[in-house]
């Protein structure tokens, strides 16, 4: 590797150069550039060093430089991973014998593209959701919950599949931030809907069929719509806690009371759910 002489050299100074050769690396150093000479000598060593000392020092320098360059590269690539975040308001509207009722929740969603040019799990990135499940109060101690699992990607799914067109994450990010009207979710991407036969008993959780809500709540009940809208409202907090009095006692438990998810349990559905299905990051 040859370092070009400074363009400020004039006259005889241009001819006053010394070659430093070490370990197969060639460099040209100007006596008029003290800093360049010092750095070159520090990297390559002086002529008085033995080979073992020079190789050991250069190996350490290369490791130091490599770690420094890698740190800068990762930081730079992470910054250009295409991160985007937004707040979305999820509203569930039910038809009841006494008219329509709704429950809504504001969640914050962030998406990171991870580190470009890296594949697999090492790339990082993905979705992060902060918020809680919308709760629809139906009266007489009955409630409908729209669980938050998958809520982070529902909006993206809508954008990617609207009118049958696909789009890149970059395009979807721009579309998300520019949304003016609420999006009505198709049934195919509805979140899991649940209720409790006894609101004081977490093990009594039961699935609600969006196409047959009356089977869970009785005649006259139906699901009208689930919508998502971009908003600047604050993230909703405390509505799930207020309804579920047993909430604090189940921080590290599944809803059937077991500490772990198991395949063979009497109440498999309750065992498959926990607090993270109702609330995250709060």
C-alpha positions in Angstrom: 0.0 0.0 0.0 1.5 3.3 -1.0 0.5 6.6 0.6 0.6 9.5 -1.9 2.9 12.5 -1.1 1.3 15.7 0.1 0.3 18.1 -2.7 2.0 20.9 -0.7 5.5 19.5 -1.3 7.6 21.9 -3.4 11.2 21.9 -4.7 13.7 19.5 -3.2 11.2 18.6 -0.4 9.4 16.4 -2.9 12.4 14.2 -3.3 13.0 13.8 0.4 11.0 10.7 1.1 11.9 7.5 3.0 10.4 4.1 2.4 9.3 2.0 5.3 8.9 -1.7 4.5 7.6 -4.1 7.1 5.9 -7.5 6.8 5.2 -7.1 3.1 3.5 -3.7 3.5 5.1 -0.7 1.7 4.4 2.9 2.6 5.9 6.3 1.5 6.3 8.8 4.3 7.2 12.4 4.0 9.5 14.0 6.6 7.4 17.1 6.4 4.3 15.2 7.7 5.2 14.3 11.3 1.7 13.0 12.1 1.6 10.6 9.2 5.1 9.4 10.0 4.2 8.8 13.7 1.1 6.8 12.8 2.9 4.8 10.2 5.7 4.0 12.6 3.2 3.0 15.3 1.4 0.7 13.0 4.4 -0.8 11.2 7.0 -0.4 13.9 10.6 0.8 13.8 13.4 -1.0 12.0 14.9 -2.1 15.4 12.1 -4.4 16.3 12.4 -8.1 15.9 9.8 -9.9 13.8 7.9 -11.5 16.8 7.4 -8.1 18.5 6.3 -6.4 15.3 3.8 -9.2 14.4 2.4 -9.2 17.9 1.9 -5.4 18.0 0.4 -5.3 14.5 -2.0 -8.2 15.4 -3.2 -6.2 18.4 -3.6 -3.0 16.3 -5.6 -4.9 13.7 -8.0 -6.3 16.3 -8.5 -2.9 17.8 -9.1 -1.3 14.4 -11.4 -4.1 13.4 -13.5 -3.8 16.5 -13.7 0.0 16.1 -14.7 -0.3 12.4 -17.3 -3.0 13.2 -18.9 -0.9 16.0 -19.2 2.1 13.6 -20.6 -0.1 10.8 -23.2 -1.7 13.1 -24.3 1.6 14.5 -24.5 3.1 11.0 -26.4 0.2 9.5 -28.8 0.1 12.4 -29.6 3.7 11.8 -30.5 3.0 8.2 -32.6 0.0 8.9 -35.9 1.8 8.0 -37.3 2.2 11.5 -40.8 3.6 11.8 -43.3 4.0 14.6 -46.9 5.1 15.0 -49.9 5.1 17.4 -53.0 3.3 16.3 -56.5 3.3 17.8 -58.3 0.0 17.7 -62.0 0.2 18.0 -64.4 -2.8 18.4 -68.0 -2.0 17.9 -70.8 -4.4 19.0 -74.5 -4.6 18.2 -76.6 -5.3 21.3 -80.3 -5.4 22.0 -80.0 -1.8 23.4 -78.0 -0.4 20.5 -74.3 -0.3 19.5 -71.5 -0.1 22.1 -67.8 0.3 21.5 -64.5 -0.2 23.2 -61.2 1.3 22.1 -57.5 1.2 22.9 -54.6 3.3 21.7 -51.4 1.3 21.1 -47.9 2.3 20.0 -46.3 0.2 17.3 -42.7 0.3 16.2 -41.2 -1.5 13.3 -37.4 -1.9 12.7 -35.9 -3.3 9.5 -32.9 -4.5 11.4 -29.4 -4.4 10.0 -29.3 -4.5 6.2 -27.3 -7.1 4.4 -27.6 -9.6 7.3 -29.9 -12.5 7.1 -31.6 -14.7 9.7 -32.1 -14.0 13.4 -28.8 -12.0 13.5 -30.5 -9.3 11.4 -32.7 -8.2 14.3 -35.6 -5.9 13.7 -39.3 -6.7 13.7 -42.3 -5.3 15.6 -42.8 -4.0 19.1 -46.2 -3.2 20.5 -47.0 -1.2 23.7 -50.6 -1.1 24.8 -53.5 -3.1 26.0 -56.5 -4.9 24.5 -59.7 -3.0 23.7 -62.5 -3.9 26.1 -66.2 -3.6 25.2 -68.5 -3.4 28.2 -71.8 -5.2 27.5 -73.5 -4.8 30.8 -74.4 -7.3 33.5 -70.7 -8.0 34.2 -70.1 -9.2 30.6 -67.2 -8.0 28.5 -65.6 -8.7 25.1 -61.8 -8.4 24.8 -59.9 -8.2 21.5 -56.5 -9.6 22.3 -53.4 -7.8 21.2 -51.4 -10.6 19.7 -50.8 -9.7 16.1 -52.2 -6.1 16.5 -48.7 -4.8 15.5 -49.0 -6.2 12.0 -52.8 -5.9 11.3 -52.4 -2.4 9.8 -49.5 -3.5 7.6 -51.5 -6.5 6.4 -54.3 -4.2 5.4 -52.0 -1.9 3.5 -50.2 -4.7 1.7 -53.4 -6.4 0.6 -55.7 -3.5 -0.1 -57.1 -3.8 -3.6 -54.9 -6.9 -4.1 -51.7 -4.9 -4.2 -48.5 -5.7 -2.4 -46.0 -3.1 -1.2 -42.6 -2.8 0.3 -42.2 -2.0 4.0 -40.8 1.4 3.0 -43.9 2.2 1.0 -46.1 0.9 3.7 -44.4 3.1 6.3 -45.1 6.2 4.3 -48.7 5.0 3.8 -49.2 4.4 7.5 -48.0 7.8 8.5 -50.2 9.4 5.9 -53.5 7.6 6.8 -56.4 10.0 7.3 -59.3 7.6 7.6 -59.8 4.5 9.8 -59.3 1.1 8.1 -62.0 -1.5 8.6 -60.3 -4.9 9.2 -61.6 -7.9 7.2 -62.8 -10.8 9.2 -59.7 -12.8 8.1 -57.4 -10.7 10.1 -59.5 -10.1 13.2 -57.7 -10.5 16.6 -58.7 -13.3 18.9 -61.9 -12.3 20.7 -62.5 -13.7 24.2 -64.9 -13.3 27.1 -65.1 -14.6 30.7 -68.1 -16.7 31.9 -67.1 -15.3 35.3 -65.1 -12.1 35.2 -63.6 -13.0 38.6 -62.3 -16.4 37.3 -59.5 -16.2 34.8 -59.9 -19.9 34.0 -63.4 -19.2 32.7 -62.0 -17.4 29.6 -63.7 -18.6 26.4 -63.2 -17.9 22.7 -65.9 -15.7 21.0 -66.7 -16.6 17.4 -66.9 -13.2 15.4 -69.4 -14.8 13.1 -71.6 -16.0 15.9 -71.3 -13.6 18.9 -74.8 -14.5 19.9 -73.6 -18.0 20.9 -71.5 -16.3 23.6 -73.8 -13.4 24.7 -77.3 -14.4 23.6 -79.8 -13.2 20.9 -79.4 -9.7 19.6 -75.6 -9.5 20.0 -73.3 -9.3 16.9 -70.0 -7.9 16.0 -70.4 -4.8 13.8 -66.7 -3.8 13.0 -63.1 -3.6 14.1 -61.2 -0.6 12.9 -57.7 0.8 13.1 -56.8 4.5 12.8 -53.6 6.5 13.1 -53.8 8.9 16.1 -51.8 11.2 18.3 -53.7 10.2 21.4 -51.8 8.8 24.4 -51.4 5.1 24.8 -54.3 3.6 26.7 -53.5 2.2 30.1 -55.5 0.8 33.0 -58.7 -0.3 31.4 -57.9 -4.0 31.4 -56.6 -3.8 35.0 -59.8 -2.1 36.1 -62.0 -4.9 34.8 -59.9 -7.9 35.7 -59.5 -7.9 39.5 -57.2 -10.9 39.6 -54.7 -9.2 37.2 -51.8 -8.6 39.6 -51.9 -12.2 40.9 -51.3 -13.6 37.4 -48.1 -11.8 36.4 -46.2 -15.1 36.0 -49.1 -17.5 35.3 -51.2 -18.7 32.5 -54.9 -18.1 32.9 -55.6 -21.6 34.2 -53.2 -20.9 37.1 -50.3 -23.0 35.8 -46.9 -21.3 35.5 -46.2 -23.0 32.1 -48.0 -23.7 28.9 -48.6 -27.4 28.5 -50.1 -29.7 25.8 -52.0 -32.0 28.2 -54.1 -29.9 30.6 -57.8 -29.9 31.5 -58.3 -26.4 30.2 -56.1 -26.0 27.2 -57.5 -22.7 26.0 -57.0 -20.9 29.4 -53.5 -22.5 29.6 -52.6 -21.0 26.2 -53.2 -17.4 27.4 -51.5 -15.0 29.8 -51.2 -11.3 30.6 -49.1 -10.6 27.5 -52.2 -11.4 25.4 -54.0 -8.5 27.1 -51.3 -6.0 27.8 -47.6 -5.3 26.8 -45.0 -2.8 27.7 -47.1 -0.9 30.3 
